[in-house]
Amino acid sequence: MASLSELLTPAKVNLSEILLDPNNPRFAELGQEVDIVPESRFAESKVQQQALDRMKEDRFDVAELRDTIKNLGFLPMDRIVVRRWHGPDENQLKYVVVEGNRRIAALNWLNELHDAAKETFTEEQLKNLSELEVLVLDDQLAPDSARWILPGLRHVSGIKEWGPYQKGRCVYVLREAGKSPQVAAQSLGLSTVQGNRLWRSFLALEQLRADEEFGEHAKPNLYSYFEEVFKRPNVRDWLTWSDEQRGFTNESGLREFYGWMIGEPIDGGELGDKKLPEAKSVRELSVVLNDPAATTAFRSQGGTLTRAQAKIEAEHPQDWVPSVAETQRILASLSPDTLRSLKDEEVAALEELKQRIERVFDDRKRLLEDSNG
């Protein structure tokens, strides 16, 4: 198979011939579900207007890009990538954006403002906003995964970074297309470890989606909960993840976790309060699960992370010895040059520490004398 660079051909295309992708992965952000639009309907005016309206939402920062183009003109330093649109009429030459939906949306927005007389551009400016140098992807020869690799290279860790759900979905699509874990991750500029975690998190969300009781609540904004699970070995092991079965196998624990994450169903079909109100709550859960008494307190009726953590602190006073050892290590690592260049406030901090240590020894001495007296 040819490399991707060999499948990209420079071309000059008018903006009117370019279609926004109504199935843009960005539309799955913030818990929104993507209703897949058939390819044959891409060119319909209402479909394109809806795609443009969604791109105008604040979270995509297209307004900022629009204003930059308005002030500087469109600078095609990084060309937009398109593919032929496969519509009902093969004689109707249209292209679909593969990479560059934000820029196409900004250009359409500016032309829309000009047509409504809310902005006024010269003929030369309108030409700059409409006659575009692009790269056309030969999607007859390119694998389907190319449609994910090209935007993924820019957005998984680059310009206007994708959210975690889009990253996970992208890795999933590449692996389903037959890419190995290593190749799928490397195609997007990720390490294999990162790619595997994204893939597992996506599968975990799909497992939730398939659940009879909780599946209707499986929105993309819950994806980050599963990312946190895979960062916490004890939580992952409690739920018992299996790559072979592509999901968690501790069914009772998993349903318990769903209830904490989404809220237990109560009368009338409503949901109770979440015991894990946000994804980062999984980090606190990880600590709680290491303590049986705290776990019992958390699981109890009305149990919360705060109450469980309070139980841990009550039964296990903070161990201060590691902190002292860490302070010793830091002080021992100070070089002669660092010591010579200490600022007044740094010297004062060391002096205060010295006085605090002396007071600790004085207090201990008095306590021992009192107890022996």
N, C-alpha and C positions, 0 to 999 in steps of 0.2 A: 504494500500500500504506500502511496506517495505521502511525503510529509505534509503537514498542514500548510506550510508556506508555499508549497507547490500547487495547492488547491485554491489559492487566493489570487484573483486577477484584478488589477487596478481598472477602474471604470469611472466615467463621469455620469452621474445620475441626478435627475431633478428631484427635489424634495417631494413633489406630488406623486412620484412613483414609488415612494418608500412607505411601507406600512409598519406602524408600531406593532410589537408582538403582544397580542392580548393575553397570551399565556406566560407573560414575563414572570420569572420566578420571584421577583421582588414583590409581587402582589400577594404573596403568602405571608408577608411580614405582619407582626402584631396581631396574630390570631385570625387573620382573614383566610378563608378557604378560597382556593382557585377553582372556578368553574371553567373547565376546559372548553375553549371555543374551537369548533371544527375549522380546519384550514380553509375550507371552501368559503367561510363567512368572514375571513379576515378583512376583506376590502370593504365591507358594508360600512356606511358612514356612521351609523350608531355604534357599531363595535369599535371603530377607530376613535370616535369622540369619547366613549367611555374609557378607553385605554389612556387617552390624553388627560382626561379629567382625573383619573387615578394617579397619573404621574405628577400632576400638579399638587398633590397633597404634600404638606410640609415635610413629612418624613423622608421624601425623596430628594429634597433640596434642589429641585429643578428651577425654582424661582431665582435662587442665587446664581445658578448657571445661566439662566436667561439674561439676567442683568449684566453678567460678565460679557456674554456674547454681544449684547446691545451696545456696551461701551467700547469693546475692543474689536468687534467683528468676529466672525467664525474663523478660527485658526485651525486648519486641518492638519495639525502636527501629528495627530494620532488618528488615523482614518477609521471611519465607521465601517463595520463589517456587515454585509447583507447577504441574503441568499435569494434565489428566484422563488417567487410565490407560486405555489401549485394550486391555482384556482380553477374554477369550472371552465374558464375560457383560456386555453393555452396561448391564444394570440394577444391576450391582455398582459402586457409586460409590466409586472410589479415586482417589488422586492420586499422582503421581510427583514427587519433588523435582527441580527444575531448578537452583535455587540455594539451598543451605542444608543439604547432606548432613551436615556436621559437627554442626550444631545439632540436627538431627533425631536423629542418632546419640547425642548426649549426652542428649537427652530420653528416648530409648528406654532408654538405659543406666540412668538414674536410676529409671525405672519398673520396670525389670528388678530393680534392687537392692531396691526397695520390696517387690515381689512375693516376693522370696526372703528377706524380713525382715532384710536386711543394712543397710537404711536404713528409717527410719520417717517418713513425711510426713503432715501433716494433710490433711483433705479439701480445704481451701482451697489448700494447696500442690500437691496432686495435680491440682486443677483448673487451676492455673497452668501445670503441666507438660504438660497434655493438651489444653486448649482453646486453640487457636492462631489468631491473626489472620494470614492469609496473603494473598498475591497470586496469583490464578489466571491463568496464561497461556493465552490462547485459541490453542492450537496448530493449530486448523483454519485460522485466518487468518494466523497468524504463520509466517514462513519457518522451515525446519528450522534455519537458521543461528542463529535466536534462542536455541536451546538451548545454543549455545556462546557467543554474545555476552554473555548475562546473567551467567553465572558468570565468563566471561573478564574482564569489566570489573572484577570484584572481585579475581580471583585471579591475573591475569597481572602486575599491579603493585600489588596491594593486600592485603587481608586474607588471611592464610595463603597466601602466594604460591605459585603453581603452580611445579613444577620445569620445566626447560628443555624436556623432551620434551613435556609437556602444552601448553606455549605453542606449540611448533612444530606440534603436531597440530591445535591450535585454529585457527591461521592457515591451515593446509593445508585444513581442512574448509571454512572460510569462502571460500577462493579456489576450491575445487572446486564450491561452491554458486553460483559466478558473480560473487563480489565481486571488485572490482579490487584490486590490491596496496595501493593507498592506502586504500580503504574497509575492507579486511580488517584492516589495521593500526590505523586510526583507531577501528574498532569496539571494539578492545581497549585503547585508550589507549596505543598504541605509535606510534613514528615509522615511516615507510615503510621506512627503512633497516633498522631492527630487525626489522620484519615480514618483509622479504625474506630476511634472514639466517636467521630461524627457519624460513621456508618451504623454503629451499634445504637446510638441515640436515636437515629431516624427509625431504625427497626423497632425500638422500644416504643416510640410514639405510634407506629403502625400497629403494634400489639395492643396498645390502649384503644386505638380506633376500632379494633375488632371485638372489643369487650362488649358483651350484651348489656351490661348495666351502666358502665361509665363511658362507652364508646362515643356517644353523642357529644361528649365534652372534650374530645381529643382535638384541640386546636393547636396550630403551630406554635403559639406562645407558651405552650407547656413543654416544648422541646428542651428548653434549658434545664428543666428539672432533671431530665435523664442525662444530660451532659454532666451535671453535678454528681449524679449517682455514679457515673463511670470514673469520676475523679476521686471517689471515696471507696477504697477497696472493701471496707467492712459493710457498707450499704450494698454495694454490688454483689458481694458474696452472700449477704443475707437474702437478697432477692434471687440469687443463683442464676447468673447469666450463662447462656449456652450459645456459642457461635453456631454449633451444628443445628440447633433447633431455632436459631435466629430469634431468641426471646428469653425472657425470664421464666424459670420453671417452678419457683416457689409460689404456687397459686394463691395460697392463703395470705402469705406475706405481701404479694403483689396487690391483692385486692385491698389489703389494709393500707398499703402505700397510696393507692389510688384515692381512697377515702380521705387520707390526710392531705393529699395534694389538691383534690377537687372539692371535697366536702361530702360527708355521708348523706345519702338520700333520706329525707324525712317526709312526714305526711304532706300530701298534696303535690308530690313530685319536686318539691323544693330541695335545696341542698343546705346542709348545716355549715357551720364555720369551718374554714380550712385550718388544720393544725400546722400545715406548712404553707404559710401565706405567700411565699415567693421562692424562686428557685434556690437562692442562697441559703434558705432555711435548711436545705439538705446538708449543708456543712455542719450546722448545729445538731441535726439529727444524727450525724455520724458520731459525734461525741457522746450523745445520749445513749446510743445503741451499745456503746462499750461498757455501760454501767447497768446491770440488771435492775437495780432499785429505781434508777432514773427512768429506765424504759417502762417499767410498770407504772410509774407515776404519769408518764406521758400518755400511755395507752388508756389510762383510767378516764371515767366520765368527767369531762371538763379539764382534762389534763392538757397542759401547754408546754411548749419548749422552755418558756421562762421558769415554770414550776419544776420541770425536770432538771434544768441547769442549777436551780437553787438547791435541789436535793444533792446534786453532785458536790457543790461547794460546801454544803453543810457537813457532808460525810467525808470529804477529802479536802481539808484545808490546803491552800496553795503551797506547793513545794518551792521554797525560795532558794534552795541550794543551787539548782541549775542556773538561776539568774546570777548568783554571786560568782559561780564558775565562769559564766559567759563574760561578766565584767572583768574578771581577772585576765581572761584570754585577750580581751580587747586592750586592756592596759599594757599587757606584756608585748603586744604587737606594735606599740607606738615606737617608731624609729627615732633616733637621735635628732634628725632634721625636724620631725614633727614636734618633738618636745621643745626644741629651740624656738619654733615658730608659733607656739600656742598663743591664742588671743587672751585678753584679760578675762573675758567671760568664761573661757574654757578652763583657765587656771582657777577661777573662782568656783567652778563646778567641781573640780577635783578637790579643792580645799573643803568645800561643803561635804563632799563624800567622806573625806578623811575625818572631819569632825563628827559626822553621823556614826561612823564606825567606832570612834572613841567613846561616844555616848552609849552605844550598845554594850561595849565592854564594861563601862562604868555602871550601867544599870544592872548588868548580869552580876557584877561583883557585889553590889548592894543587896540584891535579891538572895544571893548565896549566904551573905553575912547574916541577913535577917532570919533565914531559915535555920542557920546553925546556932544563932544566938538564943 
